[in-house]
Amino acid sequence: MFGSAAQLYDDHAPEFKAIVLTMSDSDMYPLTEPENMPKALLPIANKPMLWYVLQWLEQGGILDIKIVTTREWEVEISNYVDVYKGIANITVKELDDVTESADALRLLAPQIKSDVVVVPCDLIVDVPAAHFLDMFRLRRPAISTLFYEMMKSEGGGGSSEARLDVPCVGIDQPSSRLVLVQDIEKKQAVTSLPMSLIRRFPSMVLSNKMCDSHVYVLKRWVLDYIVANPDISSIQDDLLPLFVQAQSQPGLLESNGISQHLPSHPARLVDESDTSAQFGMPDGAGLGELDNSDPLKVFAYIRRNGIAGRADQIPLYCDLNCTVARITVGPRVDERAVLAQQTQVGADSMVGPSSQLGDRCSIKRSVVGAHCIIGKNVKIINSVIMDHVTIGDGVRLESCVVCKLAKIGDSAQLKDCEVGAKSLVVKGAKRSGVTITAHADDDEDATEFV
């Protein structure tokens, strides 16, 4: 899934510029606290999640990449880029006090001369970037995006439940055009559809099982539209719904000023072959004839029954660790790790370099980072253990995330917990469904150590 780079394009005149967004995320507390690390560098199967995004872009031939981050994390992410072994030209830009995607693009627009690919730092997907970009190249829409079917949970982890904010998505089956994106209530049984949409796209298929990957390819003129409309802050919440709706309600082109930015002569496109399988449509469903006079088009690549997800919540982060560890090709245990007798590491688990595991340990559906010291008779199930963690004898961890430099005392039992960086869990502690940090003054099981 993450091999060597594929076809490369002329980097003197790049076809795309990639913008990787690595803003702060409160849903990942305490994993993203200053004592631990920025979200983009959180490990997934013992590699920073940013590594997977950079590999995905490079394999698609995108070699002009700008990483957007906050002032707080600029140094750490720049340091990682310096040691990252890739082939792209990667720069880091600090945009403090900017949390939304369109706001970031508005500030970066003067530096962007080509079409732009916007990617979150927390995406794992098995769709080759080149396949996704081919849709954009062939159809030349204003926006292309990628939706995926939610994977079955590997068991989650941490003290909270994953929130599944899945919209109602409408896809015009003959063309793969995204024609509806509508938030729905959990108990809402019926979705109201405007007649203009039904008349314009009678072959529309609805789904409430697709998640927005937050990957977008935008034509350069769309950036000009964002710059001219400062009320548009988010691509997902503001720009995409407006453009999707304007496909069936042409009056919105004028009333929202879109028509002023549209190309004068849209390129005529010819459907020469059936590429439906590539675009995630049912077998035999081609792209079909399109009205080339349409001034505005939005397309969606649909990924079903594959590996795709975002680590934007702790339970989903844990799931992706389990999934990627399970499918990763190569040794389960780093050759520099030391395992004592009768210690078992499952085929769905990983142990990082220079970690030491005592006698009769059991590691199942878990990832153990580098330089960890784990005592005897320890059981770790469905958990993520980051670097430089110390775990005493007889400890049991289930569905937990333990941040770097934490210490867990002998015989402690934790389930569905997060343990913050530099935290100490006292000997014999029994906790379930809580967050333990070094700064939790009212937490009897948490103290800070140096």
Backbone hydrogen bonds, N-H to C=O, Kabsch-Sander energy under -0.5 kcal/mol:
donor,donor_aa,acceptor,acceptor_aa,energy
9,Y,61,G,-0.5
11,D,9,Y,-0.6
13,A,10,D,-1.0
17,K,115,D,-1.9
18,A,64,D,-2.8
19,I,117,V,-3.2
20,V,18,A,-0.5
20,V,66,K,-2.6
21,L,19,I,-0.6
21,L,119,V,-2.5
22,T,68,V,-2.2
28,M,25,D,-1.5
29,Y,26,S,-1.5
31,L,28,M,-1.8
32,T,28,M,-0.7
33,E,30,P,-1.5
36,N,33,E,-2.2
37,M,31,L,-0.9
41,L,38,P,-1.6
42,L,39,K,-1.8
44,I,47,K,-3.3
47,K,44,I,-0.9
49,M,42,L,-2.3
50,L,40,A,-2.2
51,W,48,P,-1.6
52,Y,48,P,-0.8
52,Y,49,M,-0.5
53,V,49,M,-1.2
54,L,50,L,-2.5
55,Q,51,W,-2.4
56,W,52,Y,-2.2
57,L,53,V,-2.3
58,E,54,L,-2.5
59,Q,55,Q,-2.6
60,G,56,W,-1.0
61,G,58,E,-1.8
62,I,57,L,-2.4
63,L,61,G,-0.9
65,I,63,L,-0.6
65,I,89,N,-2.5
66,K,18,A,-2.8
67,I,91,T,-3.2
68,V,20,V,-3.1
68,V,66,K,-0.6
69,T,67,I,-0.5
69,T,93,K,-2.5
73,W,70,T,-0.7
74,E,70,T,-1.0
77,I,73,W,-2.3
78,S,74,E,-2.5
79,N,75,V,-2.5
80,Y,76,E,-1.8
81,V,77,I,-2.3
82,D,78,S,-1.9
83,V,79,N,-1.0
83,V,80,Y,-0.7
84,Y,80,Y,-1.4
86,G,84,Y,-1.2
89,N,63,L,-3.4
90,I,88,A,-0.9
91,T,65,I,-2.2
93,K,67,I,-3.3
95,L,69,T,-2.9
95,L,93,K,-0.6
98,V,95,L,-1.0
99,T,97,D,-0.5
102,A,233,S,-1.1
103,D,233,S,-1.8
104,A,100,E,-1.7
105,L,101,S,-2.1
106,R,102,A,-2.3
107,L,103,D,-1.4
108,L,104,A,-1.6
109,A,105,L,-1.7
111,Q,108,L,-2.2
112,I,109,A,-1.8
113,K,111,Q,-0.6
115,D,15,E,-0.9
116,V,218,L,-2.3
117,V,17,K,-2.5
118,V,116,V,-0.5
118,V,216,Y,-3.4
119,V,19,I,-2.6
119,V,117,V,-0.5
121,C,21,L,-1.7
123,L,120,P,-0.8
124,I,309,G,-2.6
126,D,307,I,-2.2
131,H,128,P,-0.6
132,F,128,P,-1.7
133,L,129,A,-2.7
134,D,130,A,-1.8
135,M,131,H,-1.0
135,M,132,F,-0.6
136,F,132,F,-0.9
137,R,133,L,-2.5
138,L,134,D,-2.7
139,R,135,M,-2.5
140,R,136,F,-2.2
142,A,297,K,-2.3
143,I,297,K,-1.2
144,S,217,V,-1.9
145,T,299,F,-2.0
146,L,215,V,-1.0
147,F,301,Y,-2.7
148,Y,211,C,-2.1
149,E,303,R,-2.5
150,M,209,K,-1.2
151,M,308,A,-0.5
158,G,399,S,-2.2
164,L,162,A,-0.5
165,D,163,R,-0.9
166,V,164,L,-1.5
168,C,182,Q,-3.5
169,V,167,P,-0.6
169,V,207,S,-3.1
170,G,180,L,-2.5
171,I,205,V,-2.5
172,D,177,R,-2.8
173,Q,171,I,-0.9
173,Q,203,S,-1.5
175,S,172,D,-0.9
176,S,172,D,-2.5
177,R,172,D,-0.7
178,L,298,V,-2.0
179,V,170,G,-2.6
179,V,177,R,-0.7
180,L,170,G,-1.3
182,Q,168,C,-2.3
188,Q,185,E,-1.4
189,A,187,K,-0.5
192,S,190,V,-0.5
197,L,194,P,-0.7
198,I,194,P,-1.6
199,R,195,M,-2.8
200,R,196,S,-1.8
201,F,197,L,-2.5
204,M,201,F,-1.4
205,V,171,I,-2.9
207,S,169,V,-2.0
211,C,148,Y,-3.4
213,S,146,L,-2.2
213,S,211,C,-0.5
216,Y,118,V,-2.1
216,Y,214,H,-0.6
217,V,144,S,-2.6
218,L,116,V,-2.9
218,L,216,Y,-0.5
219,K,142,A,-2.1
222,V,219,K,-1.4
223,L,219,K,-0.8
223,L,220,R,-0.8
224,D,220,R,-1.1
225,Y,221,W,-1.7
226,I,222,V,-2.2
227,V,223,L,-2.5
228,A,224,D,-1.9
229,N,225,Y,-0.7
229,N,226,I,-0.9
232,I,229,N,-2.0
233,S,231,D,-0.8
238,D,234,S,-1.8
239,L,234,S,-2.0
240,L,235,I,-3.3
242,L,238,D,-1.2
243,F,239,L,-2.5
244,V,240,L,-2.6
245,Q,241,P,-2.3
246,A,242,L,-2.1
247,Q,243,F,-0.7
247,Q,244,V,-0.9
248,S,245,Q,-1.2
249,Q,245,Q,-1.1
252,L,249,Q,-2.3
253,L,250,P,-1.7
254,E,250,P,-0.7
255,S,251,G,-2.3
256,N,252,L,-1.8
257,G,254,E,-1.3
258,I,252,L,-0.5
258,I,253,L,-1.1
259,S,253,L,-2.3
261,H,258,I,-2.0
262,L,258,I,-0.8
272,E,270,V,-1.0
275,T,273,S,-0.8
279,F,275,T,-1.5
280,G,277,A,-1.2
281,M,276,S,-2.4
285,A,282,P,-2.1
286,G,284,G,-1.0
292,N,290,L,-1.1
294,D,291,D,-2.3
299,F,143,I,-2.3
300,A,176,S,-2.2
301,Y,145,T,-2.8
302,I,279,F,-1.4
302,I,300,A,-0.5
303,R,147,F,-2.6
303,R,301,Y,-0.5
304,R,302,I,-0.6
308,A,306,G,-0.7
309,G,124,I,-2.1
311,A,122,D,-2.3
312,D,310,R,-1.2
314,I,27,D,-0.8
317,Y,313,Q,-2.6
318,C,314,I,-2.4
319,D,315,P,-2.1
320,L,316,L,-2.4
321,N,317,Y,-1.9
322,C,318,C,-2.1
323,T,319,D,-2.6
324,V,320,L,-2.8
325,A,321,N,-2.3
326,R,322,C,-1.9
327,I,323,T,-1.7
328,T,324,V,-1.4
334,D,351,V,-2.4
337,A,334,D,-1.9
338,V,355,S,-3.1
339,L,337,A,-0.5
340,A,357,L,-2.1
343,T,340,A,-1.2
344,Q,361,C,-2.9
346,G,344,Q,-0.5
346,G,363,I,-2.9
349,S,346,G,-1.8
350,M,366,S,-1.8
351,V,332,R,-2.1
352,G,368,V,-1.8
352,G,369,G,-0.9
355,S,352,G,-1.1
356,Q,372,C,-3.1
357,L,338,V,-2.7
358,G,374,I,-1.7
358,G,375,G,-0.9
360,R,341,Q,-1.9
361,C,358,G,-0.8
362,S,378,V,-2.6
363,I,344,Q,-2.6
364,K,362,S,-0.5
364,K,380,I,-2.8
367,V,383,S,-2.0
368,V,350,M,-2.7
369,G,385,I,-2.1
371,H,353,P,-2.2
373,I,389,V,-2.3
374,I,356,Q,-3.1
374,I,372,C,-0.5
375,G,391,I,-2.3
377,N,359,D,-2.9
379,K,395,V,-2.4
380,I,362,S,-2.8
381,I,397,L,-2.9
382,N,364,K,-2.3
384,V,400,C,-2.3
385,I,367,V,-3.2
386,M,384,V,-0.6
386,M,402,V,-2.6
388,H,370,A,-2.6
389,V,386,M,-0.6
390,T,406,A,-2.4
391,I,373,I,-3.0
392,G,408,I,-2.7
394,G,376,K,-3.1
395,V,392,G,-0.9
396,R,412,A,-2.2
397,L,379,K,-2.8
398,E,414,L,-2.1
399,S,381,I,-2.4
401,V,417,C,-2.0
402,V,384,V,-2.8
403,C,401,V,-0.5
403,C,419,V,-3.0
405,L,387,D,-1.4
406,A,403,C,-1.2
407,K,423,S,-2.9
408,I,390,T,-2.6
409,G,407,K,-0.5
409,G,425,V,-2.9
411,S,393,D,-3.1
412,A,409,G,-1.5
413,Q,429,A,-3.2
414,L,396,R,-2.4
415,K,431,R,-1.7
416,D,398,E,-2.4
418,E,434,V,-1.6
419,V,401,V,-2.9
420,G,418,E,-0.6
420,G,436,I,-3.8
422,K,404,K,-1.5
423,S,420,G,-1.3
424,L,447,T,-1.3
425,V,407,K,-2.9
426,V,424,L,-0.6
426,V,445,D,-0.6
428,G,410,D,-2.6
429,A,426,V,-1.8
431,R,413,Q,-2.3
433,G,415,K,-2.4
436,I,418,E,-3.3
436,I,434,V,-0.5
437,T,435,T,-0.5
440,A,437,T,-1.0
441,D,439,H,-1.5
443,D,440,A,-1.8
444,E,442,D,-0.7
446,A,443,D,-1.7
447,T,424,L,-0.8
449,F,422,K,-1.2
